Amino acid sequence: MQTTIWHNPKCSKSREAVKISEEIGVKSKIVKYLESKPTKEELKTVLKMLGFRSAREWMRTKEDIYKDLDLKNVTDEEALLNAMVENPKLIERPVLIKGDKAIIGRPTSIIAEFLQA
């Protein structure tokens, strides 16, 4: 089954996810999501796979851009998703996708079990 990792090479947790995938012999498609920005439809699909009710659950709320855009006061789900499309740095990472399931690889201790299931 194809696995995909939404990866930010500057993030230690993201690098760890790729390393774990390689160590256990799982070939994963690596998507550098800051370069290949996901579409709003892709975000909606993965949001459901993650089991989140709101895009905010998937956002990096401590990022400067979150504060600059005053996203804590935004209640419109479409506006939150648009912000994530325009500023993928807001997406919590790493995202691991396998079949119809996805996880945020934090803590990294959950990654191997998810990939081998």
Backbone as CSV, one residue per row, in Angstrom:
resi,resn,N_x,N_y,N_z,CA_x,CA_y,CA_z,C_x,C_y,C_z
1,MET,0.848,-1.180,0.000,0.000,0.000,0.000,0.892,1.242,0.000
2,GLN,0.582,2.184,-0.863,1.357,3.423,-0.980,1.250,4.270,0.280
3,THR,2.381,4.727,0.754,2.387,5.682,1.854,3.000,6.989,1.350
4,THR,2.537,8.063,1.938,3.007,9.393,1.575,3.372,10.131,2.857
5,ILE,4.456,10.876,2.798,4.861,11.721,3.919,4.932,13.155,3.423
6,TRP,4.121,14.028,4.035,4.236,15.457,3.770,5.393,15.930,4.632
7,HIS,6.461,16.340,3.980,7.759,16.517,4.618,8.270,17.952,4.500
8,ASN,8.815,18.445,5.612,9.542,19.703,5.634,10.962,19.359,6.068
9,PRO,11.935,19.390,5.136,13.293,18.986,5.463,13.934,19.779,6.607
10,LYS,13.432,20.971,6.910,13.993,21.776,7.996,13.487,21.339,9.371
11,CYS,12.479,20.472,9.398,11.861,20.041,10.647,12.472,18.716,11.111
12,SER,12.969,18.676,12.334,13.603,17.459,12.846,12.612,16.302,12.942
13,LYS,11.375,16.569,13.335,10.366,15.503,13.434,10.039,14.949,12.043
14,SER,10.025,15.818,11.071,9.755,15.407,9.701,10.911,14.552,9.165
15,ARG,12.130,14.978,9.424,13.294,14.178,9.011,13.274,12.812,9.699
16,GLU,12.866,12.798,10.951,12.767,11.546,11.713,11.731,10.610,11.075
17,ALA,10.619,11.158,10.631,9.578,10.339,9.987,10.116,9.663,8.731
18,VAL,10.853,10.402,7.920,11.437,9.837,6.705,12.445,8.750,7.072
19,LYS,13.257,9.020,8.083,14.269,8.051,8.530,13.613,6.762,9.025
20,ILE,12.584,6.881,9.828,11.882,5.699,10.345,11.299,4.894,9.199
21,SER,10.677,5.570,8.254,10.099,4.903,7.088,11.171,4.095,6.354
22,GLU,12.330,4.702,6.145,13.429,4.016,5.457,13.953,2.851,6.279
23,GLU,14.097,3.053,7.584,14.651,2.001,8.457,13.779,0.764,8.512
24,ILE,12.462,0.940,8.443,11.581,-0.232,8.509,11.251,-0.772,7.117
25,GLY,11.843,-0.172,6.096,11.694,-0.673,4.733,10.379,-0.313,4.061
26,VAL,9.748,0.752,4.491,8.508,1.205,3.865,8.857,2.296,2.858
27,LYS,8.578,2.009,1.599,8.816,3.020,0.564,7.693,4.045,0.640
28,SER,8.077,5.273,0.877,7.082,6.337,0.987,7.348,7.395,-0.072
29,LYS,6.261,7.917,-0.594,6.356,9.068,-1.491,6.573,10.284,-0.591
30,ILE,7.646,11.009,-0.837,7.972,12.184,-0.025,7.482,13.429,-0.770
31,VAL,6.597,14.170,-0.116,6.053,15.393,-0.698,6.555,16.573,0.126
32,LYS,7.357,17.412,-0.497,7.824,18.631,0.170,6.714,19.670,0.022
33,TYR,5.809,19.643,0.984,4.559,20.402,0.868,4.742,21.914,0.902
34,LEU,5.896,22.399,1.332,6.130,23.844,1.277,6.431,24.280,-0.157
35,GLU,6.962,23.344,-0.958,7.255,23.625,-2.364,6.073,23.259,-3.259
36,SER,5.482,22.102,-3.007,4.310,21.637,-3.755,3.097,21.811,-2.855
37,LYS,2.583,23.023,-2.833,1.492,23.340,-1.910,0.269,22.474,-2.177
38,PRO,-0.312,21.909,-1.124,-1.547,21.136,-1.320,-2.702,22.065,-1.676
39,THR,-3.640,21.518,-2.427,-4.842,22.265,-2.774,-5.809,22.232,-1.591
40,LYS,-6.827,23.064,-1.664,-7.832,23.049,-0.600,-8.543,21.701,-0.558
41,GLU,-8.795,21.110,-1.713,-9.448,19.792,-1.745,-8.562,18.725,-1.100
42,GLU,-7.263,18.780,-1.367,-6.343,17.828,-0.726,-6.365,18.014,0.789
43,LEU,-6.357,19.267,1.224,-6.411,19.532,2.666,-7.693,18.971,3.271
44,LYS,-8.816,19.181,2.604,-10.092,18.671,3.115,-10.074,17.150,3.227
45,THR,-9.516,16.499,2.212,-9.444,15.039,2.217,-8.595,14.536,3.374
46,VAL,-7.408,15.114,3.537,-6.505,14.668,4.595,-7.065,15.039,5.968
47,LEU,-7.730,16.158,6.061,-8.362,16.565,7.320,-9.322,15.475,7.804
48,LYS,-10.117,14.943,6.880,-11.040,13.845,7.229,-10.269,12.588,7.622
49,MET,-9.190,12.296,6.875,-8.382,11.113,7.170,-7.762,11.211,8.569
50,LEU,-7.412,12.426,8.958,-6.833,12.648,10.285,-7.879,12.534,11.397
51,GLY,-9.145,12.657,11.010,-10.215,12.588,11.993,-10.442,13.895,12.727
52,PHE,-9.952,14.996,12.148,-10.141,16.303,12.763,-11.472,16.903,12.331
53,ARG,-12.088,17.639,13.239,-13.353,18.314,12.929,-13.119,19.690,12.321
54,SER,-11.972,20.280,12.635,-11.683,21.629,12.166,-10.240,21.724,11.690
55,ALA,-10.023,22.561,10.696,-8.667,22.799,10.205,-7.774,23.349,11.318
56,ARG,-8.352,24.062,12.257,-7.559,24.640,13.343,-6.808,23.557,14.120
57,GLU,-7.393,22.369,14.234,-6.738,21.270,14.957,-5.430,20.856,14.288
58,TRP,-5.287,21.211,13.023,-4.147,20.805,12.215,-3.155,21.959,12.021
59,MET,-3.448,23.085,12.616,-2.634,24.274,12.389,-1.553,24.449,13.447
60,ARG,-0.449,25.006,12.998,0.651,25.383,13.885,0.330,26.778,14.425
61,THR,-0.313,26.802,15.564,-0.833,28.060,16.108,0.244,28.966,16.694
62,LYS,1.449,28.460,16.808,2.527,29.300,17.349,3.348,29.976,16.248
63,GLU,3.022,29.679,14.999,3.726,30.319,13.883,3.385,31.805,13.837
64,ASP,4.365,32.613,13.469,4.132,34.059,13.348,2.997,34.373,12.378
65,ILE,2.929,33.618,11.281,1.898,33.891,10.274,0.494,33.681,10.854
66,TYR,0.350,32.739,11.784,-0.933,32.501,12.449,-1.352,33.765,13.202
67,LYS,-0.393,34.344,13.907,-0.673,35.569,14.656,-0.872,36.758,13.725
68,ASP,-0.009,36.862,12.693,-0.099,37.982,11.747,-1.452,38.024,11.043
69,LEU,-1.997,36.851,10.724,-3.292,36.781,10.037,-4.473,36.796,11.010
70,ASP,-4.160,36.854,12.311,-5.178,36.869,13.362,-6.142,35.687,13.220
71,LEU,-5.584,34.515,12.956,-6.405,33.331,12.695,-7.133,32.826,13.930
72,LYS,-6.680,33.201,15.118,-7.386,32.744,16.320,-8.810,33.284,16.356
73,ASN,-9.066,34.385,15.658,-10.400,34.985,15.638,-11.210,34.612,14.398
74,VAL,-10.662,33.735,13.568,-11.359,33.301,12.359,-12.181,32.054,12.688
75,THR,-13.459,32.099,12.393,-14.322,30.945,12.666,-14.756,30.228,11.391
76,ASP,-14.581,30.864,10.249,-14.986,30.280,8.969,-13.977,29.210,8.532
77,GLU,-14.454,27.997,8.404,-13.594,26.862,8.057,-12.917,27.058,6.698
78,GLU,-13.652,27.579,5.731,-13.080,27.817,4.400,-11.932,28.824,4.478
79,ALA,-12.067,29.842,5.307,-11.015,30.850,5.469,-9.769,30.226,6.103
80,LEU,-9.967,29.325,7.060,-8.825,28.642,7.669,-8.107,27.772,6.639
81,LEU,-8.872,27.051,5.854,-8.273,26.207,4.810,-7.551,27.059,3.776
82,ASN,-8.145,28.173,3.390,-7.492,29.075,2.436,-6.161,29.572,2.990
83,ALA,-6.138,29.884,4.273,-4.896,30.340,4.909,-3.831,29.249,4.840
84,MET,-4.249,27.990,5.024,-3.297,26.876,4.970,-2.780,26.653,3.550
85,VAL,-3.646,26.847,2.558,-3.220,26.713,1.163,-2.186,27.793,0.837
86,GLU,-2.497,29.015,1.228,-1.607,30.141,0.926,-0.338,30.125,1.775
87,ASN,-0.407,29.547,2.949,0.717,29.539,3.901,0.901,28.136,4.459
88,PRO,1.432,27.207,3.658,1.525,25.822,4.111,2.390,25.632,5.353
89,LYS,3.131,26.648,5.728,3.909,26.594,6.964,2.988,26.400,8.177
90,LEU,1.703,26.729,7.997,0.715,26.569,9.065,0.346,25.106,9.328
91,ILE,0.664,24.225,8.389,0.279,22.816,8.499,1.199,22.099,9.493
92,GLU,0.599,21.476,10.503,1.371,20.677,11.466,1.962,19.485,10.735
93,ARG,3.186,19.150,11.045,3.918,18.114,10.327,4.652,17.209,11.304
94,PRO,5.129,16.098,10.790,4.924,15.526,9.473,3.558,14.853,9.371
95,VAL,3.019,14.829,8.173,1.757,14.142,7.921,2.106,12.843,7.200
96,LEU,1.614,11.739,7.742,1.814,10.439,7.113,0.463,9.919,6.659
97,ILE,0.405,9.498,5.401,-0.846,9.035,4.803,-0.641,7.614,4.297
98,LYS,-1.579,6.755,4.648,-1.527,5.360,4.201,-2.962,4.912,3.983
99,GLY,-3.279,4.564,2.747,-4.651,4.163,2.430,-5.605,5.307,2.709
100,ASP,-6.611,5.033,3.543,-7.602,6.073,3.855,-7.396,6.644,5.254
101,LYS,-6.194,6.463,5.792,-5.866,6.964,7.132,-4.663,7.898,7.058
102,ALA,-4.610,8.813,8.018,-3.468,9.721,8.119,-3.218,10.023,9.590
103,ILE,-1.971,10.365,9.887,-1.604,10.795,11.239,-0.627,11.961,11.131
104,ILE,-0.552,12.706,12.218,0.537,13.650,12.413,1.593,12.860,13.175
105,GLY,2.795,12.807,12.677,3.846,11.972,13.273,4.467,12.562,14.522
106,ARG,3.646,12.940,15.462,4.092,13.483,16.750,3.301,12.796,17.846
107,PRO,3.939,12.178,18.785,5.366,11.952,18.867,5.816,10.955,17.801
108,THR,7.092,10.978,17.488,7.592,10.105,16.417,7.470,8.622,16.766
109,SER,7.259,8.315,18.023,7.127,6.913,18.438,5.908,6.220,17.813
110,ILE,4.961,6.974,17.282,3.757,6.361,16.677,3.938,6.049,15.193
111,ILE,5.022,6.507,14.600,5.190,6.404,13.153,5.359,4.968,12.673
112,ALA,6.271,4.221,13.271,6.540,2.854,12.807,5.288,1.989,12.876
113,GLU,4.570,2.063,13.988,3.352,1.265,14.130,2.328,1.625,13.050
114,PHE,2.159,2.900,12.779,1.219,3.343,11.746,1.633,2.812,10.375
115,LEU,2.902,2.919,10.045,3.367,2.495,8.722,3.327,0.974,8.547
116,GLN,3.486,0.233,9.636,3.502,-1.226,9.536,2.136,-1.862,9.694
117,ALA,1.126,-1.086,10.059,-0.222,-1.643,10.269,-0.840,-2.084,8.963
